[in-house]
Amino acid sequence: MEKLQTIISYAITLEDQGVMPKYGWETRNRIIKPSEIYDKEKAKALLENAELIIASTRKLIGEMDC
């Protein structure tokens, strides 16, 4: 159960990224470009989260007795 909770907690982070606009955020005064939100470090962290999700999911499925 602990592995599943880990997968879910990291997946939520990626899911939140999926609902964010890809071309910027329109505000009353200006458009905020994605480059103002995402930097190399944040992109790297998101990719590491995705890799952890994949590895954890593979391990969990491998442990299933079906």
Phi and psi in degrees as a GROMACS rama.xvg file:
@    title "Ramachandran Plot"
@    xaxis  label "Phi"
@    yaxis  label "Psi"
@TYPE xy
-63.0644  -39.3051  GLU-2
-64.5605  -40.3894  LYS-3
-64.6611  -40.4747  LEU-4
-64.3307  -37.6007  GLN-5
-63.7672  -45.9107  THR-6
-59.3315  -45.6766  ILE-7
-63.5516  -43.8098  ILE-8
-64.019  -38.5869  SER-9
-74.6702  -33.9634  TYR-10
-67.111  -33.445  ALA-11
-60.1852  -40.3475  ILE-12
-59.6352  -44.9984  THR-13
-69.7541  -37.031  LEU-14
-61.5189  -40.7259  GLU-15
-60.1159  -35.1305  ASP-16
-67.9761  -30.988  GLN-17
-67.4535  -23.3267  GLY-18
-98.7842  3.42962  VAL-19
-87.7548  143.004  MET-20
-60.0255  140.566  PRO-21
-88.2322  -17.3501  LYS-22
-114.482  7.97645  TYR-23
123.351  166.824  GLY-24
-114.232  125.65  TRP-25
-87.3337  123.267  GLU-26
-114.662  179.225  THR-27
-62.6075  -36.6611  ARG-28
-100.107  -25.2039  ASN-29
-166.144  175.238  ARG-30
-103.201  127.687  ILE-31
-90.4245  119.259  ILE-32
-77.0671  148.848  LYS-33
-56.6594  -31.4183  PRO-34
-65.3164  -18.4589  SER-35
-81.415  -19.5605  GLU-36
-97.8268  -45.8259  ILE-37
-100.512  133.157  TYR-38
-122.214  179.054  ASP-39
-59.051  -39.1443  LYS-40
-66.7919  -42.5128  GLU-41
-67.7482  -41.3968  LYS-42
-61.574  -41.3635  ALA-43
-63.3307  -42.4487  LYS-44
-62.7262  -41.1948  ALA-45
-65.04  -40.1697  LEU-46
-66.0708  -39.201  LEU-47
-63.6614  -38.1867  GLU-48
-60.945  -44.398  ASN-49
-62.2629  -42.082  ALA-50
-63.7961  -39.936  GLU-51
-64.6828  -40.3382  LEU-52
-62.1344  -46.1331  ILE-53
-62.2455  -48.5393  ILE-54
-62.2318  -44.3529  ALA-55
-66.2313  -38.5799  SER-56
-66.857  -44.1005  THR-57
-59.5171  -42.9662  ARG-58
-64.6934  -43.7428  LYS-59
-62.8728  -46.0202  LEU-60
-64.176  -38.3995  ILE-61
-63.1152  -27.4663  GLY-62
-84.8374  -11.9631  GLU-63
-70.7627  140.401  MET-64
-104.616  91.6672  ASP-65
